[in-house]
Amino acid sequence: MIAPAPTRQPARTDLSALKFNQVTVVFVTLLAVILTVPALTFVLGAAMLVGAVIPDLSPMRAAYRLLGPALGLKPEVVEEDPRAHHFAQGVGGSFLLASASFTLAGLPLVGAVLGVTVIALAALNLSRKICVGCVMYFQYRRLRYQLLKR
């Protein structure tokens, strides 16, 4: 007897968690840039990269689950593939690690520019729902498909 194929659950994304992450990124990065504390951008960037690569172990997700209810946040789960958001989180985390590295290497202006770039992109996503990292992900997928089609 052949076992039936498992039914695939639609991918889900918690929009409330995304907003929590973006607000956290804006405020922590702003604090790090203003006070020139590269340790903050390093820790935040590393947390974002962990969440991008291994979402189940995400420190940002753990913070949301711990602090979200206390802040009155309620899950807003939609049927949406989270991979684009994970990619965007990885790009932001990479920028923050680079920001910390440049600041520690004696180039605080370069570090600040990278930090402010992350702040601007997270704020754009918060205010206009435009996820530049997500657009990058879909363009990458499109290019990959076109190259593999040849």
Secondary structure, 3 states (H helix, E strand, C coil): CCCCCCCCCCCEEEHHHHHHHHHHHHHHHHHHHHHCCHHHHHHHHHHHHHHHHCHHHCHHHHHHHHHCCCCCCCCCEEECCCHHHHHHHHHHHHHHHHHHHHHHCCCHHHHHHHHHHHHHHHHHHHHHCCCHHHHHHHHHHHHHHHHHHC
